[in-house]
């Protein structure tokens, strides 16, 4: 059964997918594939023409390829567009900074609930070593971990660990921020602000808060936040790293 192009009325050859006169697609055309041979690709043919897009052999009167619809006189072979980077790849550092700021706010809120400072420390109870996310701290032996204070969170590729120790009067809060990406912890620490100070052999920032005191410093790629209810408690703490 003969077919005719619905666009220009030209007679359609058997199995053609596109009209050879106007290039319009032919409905219900059978799928056929004609590939270039290596000889046609490398050397071409002196007596025959081939579609520059799909390699199909063309007749002299064809202006559009019947298989792929390419305009023979003005061939435009599609090239793949470069793949866009994901949202996180383009905004990795800002997202990590936002996560760090969120965790710092949580840490400061926890410190706000500390007991008021006390001057009643008169005894030596020895020391104990506690470990938070691989960082070791030496604190007085009479401080005990408050189980309800243990907090672990993972937000925007930043892990946070918070633990609170108390002797019933004073409180020591230890927070660690650990990014799973290559982020300079010292550079992030510089964004927290405060009075620049060296304590326990680390350069960091000291802050006096309404309900306590804090010292922030970097150990490797980890940002450490040490909070106490009374300033003299800092003298009872050491950092082993």
C-alpha positions as CSV (number, residue, x, y, z in Angstrom):
1,X,0.0,0.0,0.0
2,X,1.4,3.3,-1.1
3,X,1.9,6.1,1.5
4,X,2.0,9.9,1.1
5,X,3.4,12.6,3.3
6,X,0.7,14.3,5.3
7,X,2.7,17.5,5.3
8,X,3.7,17.9,1.6
9,X,1.9,15.1,-0.2
10,X,5.1,13.5,-1.6
11,X,5.0,9.7,-2.2
12,X,6.8,7.8,0.6
13,X,9.2,5.0,-0.1
14,X,8.9,1.7,1.7
15,X,10.0,1.7,5.4
16,X,10.9,5.4,5.4
17,X,10.7,7.1,8.7
18,X,10.9,10.7,7.3
19,X,9.7,12.3,4.1
20,X,12.6,12.6,1.6
21,X,11.2,16.0,0.4
22,X,10.3,17.9,3.5
23,X,11.8,15.9,6.4
24,X,8.5,15.4,8.2
25,X,8.3,12.2,10.4
26,X,6.2,9.4,9.0
27,X,3.6,7.8,11.4
28,X,3.7,4.0,11.9
29,X,7.0,3.7,10.0
30,X,8.8,0.4,10.7
31,X,12.1,0.8,12.6
32,X,15.2,0.1,10.6
33,X,18.8,0.7,11.3
34,X,21.5,1.1,8.7
35,X,25.1,1.6,10.0
36,X,28.1,2.9,8.3
37,X,30.8,0.3,7.4
38,X,34.3,1.1,8.6
39,X,35.3,1.6,5.0
40,X,32.6,4.3,4.5
41,X,33.5,6.1,7.6
42,X,37.2,6.3,6.9
43,X,37.4,6.6,3.1
44,X,33.8,7.4,2.0
45,X,32.4,6.5,-1.4
46,X,32.9,8.1,-4.8
47,X,29.6,6.9,-6.3
48,X,27.3,6.9,-3.3
49,X,26.2,9.5,-0.7
50,X,25.5,8.6,3.0
51,X,23.7,10.4,5.8
52,X,26.3,12.2,7.9
53,X,24.3,11.4,11.1
54,X,23.2,7.8,10.8
55,X,25.2,6.6,7.8
56,X,22.3,5.5,5.6
57,X,22.8,5.3,1.9
58,X,21.1,8.2,0.1
59,X,19.6,8.7,-3.3
60,X,20.5,11.7,-5.4
61,X,17.1,13.3,-5.1
62,X,16.8,13.0,-1.3
63,X,17.2,16.3,0.7
64,X,16.3,14.7,4.1
65,X,17.4,11.3,5.4
66,X,14.4,8.9,5.5
67,X,15.7,7.1,8.6
68,X,16.8,10.0,11.0
69,X,15.3,13.1,9.3
70,X,18.7,14.9,9.0
71,X,18.8,17.8,6.5
72,X,21.4,16.6,4.0
73,X,22.2,20.2,2.9
74,X,22.6,21.5,6.5
75,X,23.5,18.5,8.7
76,X,23.5,19.3,12.4
77,X,24.7,16.3,14.5
78,X,23.7,16.7,18.1
79,X,26.5,16.8,20.7
80,X,25.9,15.8,24.3
81,X,25.6,18.7,26.8
82,X,28.0,18.8,29.7
83,X,26.5,17.3,32.8
84,X,25.8,19.9,35.5
85,X,27.3,19.6,39.0
86,X,24.9,18.5,41.7
87,X,23.6,21.2,44.2
88,X,25.9,20.0,47.0
89,X,29.0,19.9,44.7
90,X,28.4,23.6,43.9
91,X,27.6,24.6,47.4
92,X,29.6,22.2,49.6
93,X,31.5,24.7,51.7
94,X,28.4,27.0,52.5
95,X,26.3,24.0,53.4
96,X,29.1,22.7,55.8
97,X,29.4,26.2,57.4
98,X,25.6,26.3,58.0
99,X,25.8,22.9,59.6
100,X,28.6,24.0,61.9
101,X,26.8,27.2,62.9
102,X,23.7,25.2,63.8
103,X,25.7,22.8,66.0
104,X,27.4,25.7,67.7
105,X,24.1,27.3,68.5
106,X,22.9,24.0,70.1
107,X,26.1,23.8,72.1
108,X,25.6,27.4,73.5
109,X,22.0,26.6,74.4
110,X,23.1,23.6,76.4
111,X,25.7,25.7,78.2
112,X,23.0,28.2,79.1
113,X,21.4,25.5,81.3
114,X,24.5,25.1,83.4
115,X,24.4,25.7,87.2
116,X,25.7,29.0,88.5
117,X,29.4,29.3,89.3
118,X,30.6,28.0,92.7
119,X,33.6,28.9,94.8
120,X,33.3,25.8,97.1
121,X,35.9,23.6,95.5
122,X,38.3,22.6,98.3
123,X,39.2,19.0,97.7
124,X,41.4,17.0,95.4
125,X,39.5,14.0,94.0
126,X,42.2,13.0,91.6
127,X,41.7,12.9,87.9
128,X,40.0,10.8,85.2
129,X,40.4,10.7,81.4
130,X,37.3,10.9,79.2
131,X,37.2,10.5,75.4
132,X,34.8,12.3,73.1
133,X,35.0,11.4,69.4
134,X,38.7,10.4,69.7
135,X,39.8,13.5,71.7
136,X,40.9,12.8,75.2
137,X,40.3,15.2,78.1
138,X,41.6,15.0,81.7
139,X,39.0,16.2,84.2
140,X,38.6,16.0,88.0
141,X,37.8,12.6,89.4
142,X,34.6,13.6,91.2
143,X,32.8,14.6,88.0
144,X,30.3,12.2,86.6
145,X,28.7,11.9,83.1
146,X,25.2,13.1,82.9
147,X,23.5,10.4,80.7
148,X,20.7,12.8,79.6
149,X,23.2,15.2,78.2
150,X,24.7,12.7,75.7
151,X,23.9,14.0,72.2
152,X,25.0,12.8,68.8
153,X,23.9,14.4,65.5
154,X,24.7,14.3,61.8
155,X,23.6,17.3,59.9
156,X,24.8,18.7,56.5
157,X,27.8,16.3,56.5
158,X,28.9,17.5,60.0
159,X,28.9,15.1,62.9
160,X,28.5,16.5,66.4
161,X,29.1,14.9,69.8
162,X,28.2,16.6,73.1
163,X,28.7,15.2,76.7
164,X,28.2,16.9,80.0
165,X,30.0,16.1,83.3
166,X,29.0,17.5,86.7
167,X,30.1,17.2,90.4
168,X,26.7,18.5,91.6
169,X,27.9,22.1,91.7
170,X,29.9,22.8,88.6
171,X,29.6,21.5,85.1
172,X,32.0,20.7,82.2
173,X,30.5,20.4,78.7
174,X,32.5,18.9,75.9
175,X,31.4,19.3,72.3
176,X,33.2,18.0,69.1
177,X,32.4,18.9,65.5
178,X,33.8,16.5,62.9
179,X,33.2,17.1,59.2
180,X,33.2,14.2,56.8
181,X,34.7,16.4,54.1
182,X,38.0,18.2,53.9
183,X,37.3,21.3,55.9
184,X,39.9,23.4,57.7
185,X,38.7,23.2,61.4
186,X,41.0,26.1,62.4
187,X,39.5,28.3,59.7
188,X,36.0,27.4,60.9
189,X,37.0,28.1,64.5
190,X,38.2,31.6,63.4
191,X,34.5,32.3,62.4
192,X,33.2,31.6,65.9
193,X,34.8,34.7,67.4
194,X,35.8,35.6,70.9
195,X,39.1,36.5,72.6
196,X,42.1,34.8,71.0
197,X,43.9,32.8,73.6
198,X,46.2,29.8,74.0
199,X,45.1,27.1,76.4
200,X,46.3,23.5,76.8
201,X,48.8,24.1,74.1
202,X,46.1,25.1,71.5
203,X,45.3,28.4,70.0
204,X,41.6,29.2,70.2
205,X,39.0,31.6,71.3
206,X,37.8,32.4,74.9
207,X,34.2,33.6,75.5
208,X,32.4,34.8,78.7
209,X,28.7,33.9,78.5
210,X,25.8,34.9,80.7
211,X,25.8,31.5,82.4
212,X,29.3,30.1,81.8
213,X,32.6,30.3,79.9
214,X,33.8,28.6,76.8
215,X,37.1,27.9,75.0
216,X,37.0,26.7,71.3
217,X,40.0,25.2,69.6
218,X,40.9,22.9,66.7
219,X,42.5,19.4,67.1
220,X,43.4,18.2,63.6
221,X,40.2,18.4,61.5
222,X,38.0,18.5,64.6
223,X,36.6,21.6,66.3
224,X,36.5,21.2,70.1
225,X,34.2,23.3,72.3
226,X,34.9,23.2,76.0
227,X,32.4,24.9,78.3
228,X,32.5,25.3,82.1
229,X,30.2,26.9,84.7
230,X,33.1,28.6,86.6
231,X,36.3,30.0,85.1
232,X,38.5,28.3,87.7
233,X,37.3,24.9,86.4
234,X,39.5,25.5,83.3
235,X,42.5,25.1,85.5
236,X,41.4,21.5,86.5
237,X,41.2,20.3,82.9
238,X,43.9,19.2,80.5
239,X,43.7,18.1,76.8
240,X,45.6,15.1,75.6
241,X,44.5,15.5,72.0
